[in-house]
Amino acid sequence: MKGFIVAGTNSGCGKTTVTMGLMALLKRKGLSVSPFKTGPDFIDPMFHETVLGMPSYNLDSYLLAEDSVRHLFQKHTQNKDVAVVEGVMGLFDGLGPEGLGSTAQLAEMLDLPVILVVNCKALYQSVAAIISGFKTFSSKIKIGGVILNHVAAGEHYSFLKKYIQEKTGVPCIGHLPFNKQLAVESRHLGLLQAEEVENLRQKVDSLVDVFEKTVDVELLLNLAGSGNSVSEPQTFSQSLPDLSKLHLGVAYDKAFRFYYRDNLELLEECGASLYYFSPLQDSALPEEINALYLGGGYPEVFAQKLSENKTMREDIRSRAESGLSIFAECGGLMYLTESIITSQGEFPMTGVFNCKTRMTERLQRFGYAEVMLNGVTTRCHEFHHSVLESPEKPNYQFQYQLSKPFKERRWECGLSRKNILAGYAHLHFYSDVEFFNQIINLWKRAII
């Protein structure tokens, strides 16, 4: 198995477009591709899945211990020809002086070469200086090659290729000419979801047509590495819980789709049965379930349609009042409040918690944090454009204590009542087995 990481000099340099193109190109060449995303992002893996027709997995070197990262990499690359890992932000951008969670840290953990995407718009010889800086910045990171974005074919690329290789010794693997038709639209928290992009498959096909002419696949594969892996993470070497009696409803549609794929698969590996349903389309919860998982997403974008599905809202509220065990993250939390208030109006939600969600123009929380629940601490990630408006007499208590690494910032979240826990924090179950069991114990209240 070969592998490489597609990294960028900065956010917006085109690495998602390049990653999709390379994945689709390798697939067209008959290779089996294992896709990954660096960090906590949920959107980019959806694009990978659309391109390849198979799951894409997050590898986060802040949320996860090194042995867990390497274990998941090994697990998902078995019997595959090549692993393609999309980076996050700029190559060295991460948390604190050490760049925790950065693409560079992941590249070091996995011992994979970096294919650096450089946007050459408004640049000429200076591109070589940028590449030279990235190459020499850390002796622990190998820049295997570069792909130049926003470069005209012919003399422009030929000159840059020769100049870069002479000045830096870094091989040019290929280039992507500027083409507005291949651009993907974005919204406040990133790209549109894959299924919301009009003609995405046609765009990808057009992108691959271009890459077949502009990317040296043989050179790319020769530059790829084999990577480091570990058979099982130490923290998970102990026996995992038996969840054979857990029948878990999982909200999954355009409004709720932010789940780490490894979370869902870990639950199934422990014996849980997952029942996917749509709060947008279905009239009621699946009859078989005895617990509920409401993931993140964009409920504010689909607030009107969620609100119009009154029978689903009432069913969730009724089941919650009757003791249904519910765990919710971010968008799931918003859905459990009385209403979501947007610039378009106020839209009633399930009302499980008697507070309201108000959307804001400014990003309220963004980035990594640490979260404590019942004395157990793990790492998490938050990103949301909303705040909760609490009533005078809330029907809930706060259960999470969160703090910002390297900063003196602390706050409470994690609304709790009956058998329900919901917070803005996104959790990766492989982050800490003790914290994972805290969530499991919540779901198991209804089945013990």
Secondary structure, DSSP 4 states (H G I P E B T S, - for coil): -EEEEEEESSTTSSHHHHHHHHHHHHHHTT--EEEEEESS-SHHHHHHHHHHSS--EEE-TTTS-HHHHHHHHHHHHTT-SEEEEEEEEETT--BTTTTBT-HHHHHHHHT--EEEEEE-TT-STHHHHHHHHHHHH-TT--EEEEEEES--TTHHHHHHHHHHHHHH-PPEEEEE---GGG---EETTEEPPGGGSTTHHHHHHHHHHHHHHHB-HHHHHHH-B-----SS-GGG-SPPP--TT-EEEEE-SSSEEE--HHHHHHHHHTT-EEEEE-TTT-SS--TT-SEEEE-EE-TTTTHHHHHH-HHHHHHHHHHHHTT-EEEEETHHHHHTSSEEEETTEEEE---SSS-EEEE-SS--EEEEEEEEETTEEEEEEEEESEEEE--SS-S-EEEEEEE-TTS--EEEEEEEETTEEEES-B--GGG-HHHHHHHHHHHHTTT-
